[in-house]
Amino acid sequence: MSFKTTAAPCALLLAALSNAGWTSPALARQTSEPAFLDSVIVTGRRNAEDPPIVADARQRLSRTPGAVAVISAESYADRYATNLADVLRDAPGVYAQKKWGGDIRLSIRGSGIGNAVHNRGVLLAQDGVPLNEADGFGDFQLIDPLIARYTEVYKGGNALRFGGALLGGAVNLVTPTGRTASSNLNLRLDGGSYGTVRAHAEVAGVRGDWDGFAAVTGQSVDGWRQQSEGKALNLSGNIGRSFGQDRDIRLLASWGDIHQEIPGSVSLSDALTNPEAANPANIALNYQRNMRSLRTTLQTRWRLDDATVFEGALYGTWKDLDHPIFQVIDQQSRNYGAFGRFDWQGRIGGLRADAFYGAWYRQGDLDAKQWVNVGGQQNGLRARSFQNGKGLDVFGEGRLFLTDRLALVAGGTWGRAERDYQSYVVPGVVGTVDLTTDKTFDWFAPRAGLLWESEDGAQVFTNVTRSIEPPNFSALSPTAGGYQPLVPQEAVTWEVGTRGRRGPLTWDVTAYRADLKHELLNFAVNAALGIPAATFNAGPTIHQGIEAGLDWRIAPQWRLRQTYAFSDFYFDGDKVYGDGHLPVVPPHLYRAELRYDDPAGWFIAPSVEWSIKDAWVDYANTLKSPSYAVANLNMGWTVNRRLTVFADVRNLFDEAYVSNFGAVTDARVATVSKAVFFPGDRRSAYVGVRMSY
């Protein structure tokens, strides 16, 4: 693998790793060290400092011959974490940046790199149930970080456990139960800049074979930009019955009610000099994204015998979306499905082996209407359609230990995706037609790898995986002539890496290269008016990079956490763009936090986020978004075992910077809108108090 550029932070991380050596990784902390519960790095041996449920998750993911991470709720308990970007902050190689409200830009290994809005290329799930629609498109607003016991990150083909065949992989939030919650009663209150108030309460308990958990989170914020007021209410609960070890049935339900104004993207000049201002069109048309959603799941974990455990679920979700943008988007969607997975451990030919295999079926029906937008209100129907998406994945992966330390890993997924679309003539509206069209995509995505583990848990891994991403309804964008002529995005990704712990150092370093065909790329048609992006299949492209994380316990009370991502994405002889760089994801992103934990119970943790080099905005490589460095300060005090207070100061020096942006074709063309930039949050401060009983 060759890379176009290198960076000092990467060399610093690798140099530190070289000092770690490869023998005797110590996984037990020294008795004088403070509790260290928030590492995102997976290692092959259990960490006694983790809560049992988190330690089990890390150990399970360590079987994967590729890049994975586990993020415990403890890692952000003393910060004002309000969206998925806050949760994923310390996951190596995950690009997650806030746009507005709960909406973020999420890209893993360049997934959905040019997607102008919401999520594409990563499976988002809660307790294994997708937050995405059945066609793969989704958003982030319904995610409440405070109800996740821990979050699993499976990069790329390492998401095969979910039947995943996406370039970006999967992110799965796992909610507490009555048996795994951190305490029986948790109360939390946050508040701070820009009229921010958030209250959270949760209760958990066990009675005999039954257990239950319930939580509520309410939030209100005025916002630091114009047109950015928001309110949210999230309810979550589950009840379970145990029938013995590894045998239980559980019913889960969650409700979300979100009201969020949208300030929109602006020009580069406005983002840096007048960031509080919203896009004028967003104010005039009162842009918002409001939704209500109900999700229910019946799931089970059932040990069939000493060697085999079954996990499965039936689920259904309902969502009502009111979305005033260039028109008022009015949608109701219903998604339902089932998945089942068997985990097996045993021997093959006298050699130790384990495997998982299963299937996932999903279907979604979406009724869509578009209205004239008059100040955010519906006024005159302009379009009506019905979208029906179906998907089926049959998957499996197995490990065969050729020696006590070396495992051969192989697997794959067969998938099918269907896209059925109907539109209807709207009386009096020119251009609306009666149209019925459908398309089916089939694929097979194999995977193979090797995983070596030392006696004390350090691991080295390598794998090669094929990934497939069929276009969603937004990309297919049907017209009177039917679907746009798009084909699925394909990729073959190679990765090699190492993870482990030795003494004071914990590391996780992966290098990858993905050769893509027909990459689904987007560019803004008219960002100023919010008109959706156009999608095209690119010629050959390359995504390659390094994902690195290093935790260094400098002294019993001092810890330095560092993550670094090198992202080198470019066209490979494209007929229009040649070997030009792909836009959006910065080539170098470095984060570090230095934390001091005092024996008296207080801590202080300054941190920095540094986008080291300017990032390209357009495919023609004529416009860049400037690099930046933002400092933050987090501090807190554990008053006693039940009471904790904290403060979180963001953008300490009030840096004006661009958080992220949308892609355009060629910024030199006068008719191409360059209002695609999202200003980074200005200086803000939040305080909070947590009580546990």
Phi, psi and omega in degrees: 000136177240147181238147183285330183220167174228170183216148180299319180301322179297315179299321179298316180295314183292325177297319178297322179295323182297333177282345184283331182074187186233007184242153174050056173295123181270121183259345178268135181285159172290149185295339182276352183281148174288165178301137183229088193253002194245014179297140176263354187276134179270134173231163187287340179251150178297146177253118184296344181279345180279147166302148186306319183294324179286319178300320178298318180296317179298317181294321179295316181290338180293349176286348185280130179276052183187184189283121178218166177207153173233127182245113182279157177298333179297335186292339179229016182297329182253028172232163175273082181265111187245349180212178185294332178298323178292323180293317188270009187307319187258011178278116184303131174081002180262119179264105182226111185229139181290140169259294179203146177051231179270000183274136181226169167258122181240125177217128175240117182059033177083013177296142179051035193300324181255008184295119187286332185222144167062214191239137172207140176093358175225132174281118173260132183215157173233117186055037178083350181267126188294140167273343175290156167290171184295338179271003177100347181277143181198178177223181190246354192294333183278358181279125175249105183301336186284350179256009176268125173287322171200165181233131178261137176238119177245110184275134176058222183293354177290356177272017183301334180301336176263011186076012188289140174225035183259150180301322185274339180093221187212150172233122185235119175270127181252121184273157180289161168242179176297338182265337185251355179299150184291335177200173183284331180216126176235132175234142183212141176222125177240152174195163179167217189302152173058041175066030184276126174220131176219134178234141182219140176217142176214149181224142181215153179190165180229133174223105182062233180276354183258150171214158181210157179214140176214144182213151175220138176227126175239137184218144175219136180215137176280329179088148183272344176256162170300153175054046181223019176293144180209153175220146181210143174226123179236131175239141180211144177196159174205155178223137184225158178232127179264140176241027182121179183298129179060030177220107179206162176231140186219140174248126180239146177212145176214150182227138176226138178227106190241132172231116187219121171283156185239113179284334175082176179268158184223179178291164179298319180298314180293324180298328183265333185247339180218057189292339181290338184285137175274165172299130183305322180296326180295326178285314184298320182260005176053057181302133178211162168224102184245138180206155170235143184212142174233130181232133178226145182215136170245115185228162181215151167234123190217117177282120181275325176198188183297337187257340193229133174236136178253136171235134180202167181202151165246137183216157174212141179226151177226137180218136177242118185246128172241113195224078177290116171227232179297331164230173175269113178273122182238111185225143167235130182230149177228123178237138180210158182181186180209145173219152178215142183216134176254132173250127185233142173226137181182214181224145175232119181058032180083356181260141178298139183209157170210163184199159166227150179203150182178195182210155178219121176245140180214152177212141179223136177243129183229123175260120187240134172230148176233133184237158169298136180264115174241097180061030180092359181252151178290136180204087177097111181293133182246335181200153178214134181208164175233133181237132179231116179247141177228150178210148176218129174234130173243124193218163176189152177208142180223154175241133175237118184278105179291327170226181178297336187247345187242125180242136170268129184241133178212149180184191179174171177222137170256132184225156174220138177228133179242140179232105179251132187223138174225135172232162187226151175295131172259116184308130177085357182252114181291137175097343178281142185221160167276120184217133172233124180213154180210161179206144180234136178240136176233150179199164168229131183236100180277170184204141177212150181193176176230143178225120176246136181229130178286171181300329183255017168105349176294144185230148168233136184218158172208150177201164172227133186222138171266137177234151181225137173226106177287150180293143177272180183298322180298320179289319181292332170038070186298143173233190180301335179271002181102201182292155170292148186282071181253150175240162181298148172284134180237150178206148168241118185247129174253138174216150176218140184195178178213150176209154179163189181217134174220116180057237184276356186252134171235128187229158177204106184229128180225136170247140183218158173215128178241124174262114186253145168237140176061037180304133179279105181246151182234155169218152183288126175286309175206089183297328183297327180259359179075017179289132189303159181287156171264143183245140177221158173270119179280166169288194181302137176225159180237132170241119178217156183178186178229135175241118187225138174224138179218120172254128182236113175277088187298318180208170184308327181256357185244134177223134174247120176251133179225140169227147181216138176232124171255121184236114182240093184244130184202158172290151180241081179074037179294144184291340178255314189255002176061236178251029183294158179285148172279148184274181167090294185282126180295146183294330180224127177225122184235134175230142178213145175222128175253120186239135174243125177250114181276143178302338179286352175110356179256159179220160174219137188215089171287149181214164180219143169241123187232109169272105198285329186227148178305148180248141179291143179257324184244157180293334179281355179058053177242350182223136180238151170264133188291150175293168181201164171221127183235129180257145179226163179218125179238137179209157180193173183214124173273099185296315174204186186292349181252341190233128176227138174238151182208164174224144183224112180252122180258146178049063190306323184258016174057047180290133172272119184208167177261120180288311178195180187199168175265161181270147172233167183285296184217108185293349179283341183281125187299326184280353179275121180291132178255012179276070187235010189259138176253116179295141173288150181303137175282182184302135179210155181223139181226146175233154181207162177223136178238136176231133181232141180225000000 
